[in-house]
């Protein structure tokens, strides 16, 4: 794995048009690969934050070519994992969908149609897809949420799932994992039509088909009909410890029958 990772890094550096940009890419990779929880430019020991900012926002280099190269390497790694798993039951492919905000301060004319305020944060709001196979977690694709009047995060997430390569999904049992922002009726129905299994968060205030609120349920792992959804889902809950030490009750659903303990896990 280390040899393949080194080969990938050298290939990515070869895409940079100048030595200056290669050095900036080196500095960024060093921040991430240290895995100390300090990946921001101000923590770099070799390049200034302004230099890394220019690399990300001003300097020209082929983003598309870099994405293609990383994806090609990722698929090679995935199929090696598949080959080592042997015959029998298909292994699991977890597809994690997340809404991530890259906060932006100041004026960016080139990004004027992309920067929005969402949940009190100003910046680029990205719907990101990660692939998880065994111990490998791979960033795969993303879309920018462009604000009101454009496709919503759940709609963008569904489009990204539809664009997963069949050469990948046909070899795995595919599970879609997403937080509460993607628990809409449209998203869940879309995933079901694709014949995938979805596990998502669900708002505690969500209504059932009979008019009751979800938080009134007392039995974990039971199948219920959510308001507006024409098929049953399995519901459970867990308690998340917040920064203030208090426990917050969180609900989660599965589009297929599943044990409560497995669903919470």
Secondary structure, 3 states (H helix, E strand, C coil): CHHHHHHHHHHHHHCCCCHHHHHHHHHHHHHHHHCCCCCCHHHCCCCCHHHHHHHHHCCCCCHHHHHHHHHHHHHHHHHHHHHHCCCCCCCEEEEEEEEEEEECCCCCHHHCCCCEEECCEEEEEEEEEEEEECCEEEEEEEEEECCCCCCCHHHHHHHHHHCCCHHHHCCCEEEEEECHHHCCHHHHHHHHHCCCEEEEEECCCCEECCCCEHHHCCCCCEEECECCCCCCEEEEEEEEECCCCCEEEEEEEECCCCCHHHHHC
